[in-house]
């Protein structure tokens, strides 16, 4: 079985602030078959997201599928509080790249 990076299957992969201590990620699809393929592969789950970001699983504060919207939502605890010394992304909008590169098995 081969695999493709998430960004080749999803239509939108983005990150954004979810308050001063969290960043949320949206993975969205316009095609139900592709969404279900990614969802059912379980390539995107709390453990793989934590591994992609070098986080402990306890730092994944929420993870869920939104079937009606063909989306996957993940929220992590920020490594540094928003605006703290060393925070290089005040708006949380540049954290999505490791998520985009997670390999998804395809048939």
N, C-alpha and C positions, 0 to 999 in steps of 0.2 A: 504494500500500500504506500502510495506517495503522500506527500504533505505539501501544503502551501502556507505562506505566512498569512495571518489574519487580514492584513491590509489588502490582500488580493481578493478576499471573499466578501468583506464588509464594505458597505458604501460610505460609512462614516465611522471613524474611530477618533474620539476626542477626549480631552481632559479639561476639567475646570474646577474652580474653587467650590468647595462645599462648606465654607466657613473657614475660620482661621486655623483650624486643626485637621481639616480633611480635604482630600481631593477626590472628585468623582469622575468616573470614566463612563462614556456611552459608546456602545458598539451597536450600530444601527444598519439595517438592511432594507432594501426596497423589493427584494425577491424572497418570498416565503420559503422556497426550496433551499436557498443558500442559508437563510437564517436557521432553518431546522437542521440542516447538515452540520453547521457549526455548533448549535445548541446540543444536538444529540451526540456529537463526537466527544463531548466533555473535555475538549482541549482547553476551553476557557472555563476555569473553575477557581475557587479561592486558592487552592494549592498552586496552580500554575501561575496565577497572577502574583502571588507572594514570591514564588521562585524567580519570576521575571524581574522583580524589583528588589530582590535581596531582602525581603521582609519576612518577619515571623508571621505565621498564619493568623495570629491574634491581632495583627495590624490591619487585617481586612475587616472593616466594620460593617459592610453589607455587601451582599451579592444576590442578584436575582435576575430571572428572565421575565421579560414583559412580552408575552406572546402576541397580544393584541397590537403592539407597536413594532413587533419584530426587532426587539432590542435586548441587549444584555447591559445591566447596570452594575458597576462595581464601585465601592467607595473604600478608600484606604485612609489610615491615619497618616497625616503628613510627617515626613522625616524631621522637618523643622516647622515650627509655627510660622504662619504667614507673616512676612516682614521681619522675622528674626534674623540675626546675623548669620550669613551663609545661605539664606533663602534666595536662590537665583531666579525664581519664577513666582512673583507676587500674585499673579492671577491663576496659577495652576494650569495654564493652557499649553505647556510644553512637556508634560509628563507622559504623554500617550505613546511614545515611540517604543518602549519595551513591550507594551501590550500589542502593538501592531505587528511585532515580529514573532509572536508565539505561533508555532507550527500547528496547523490544523490538518488532521488526516483527511484525505479526499479519495474517492473511488474513481 
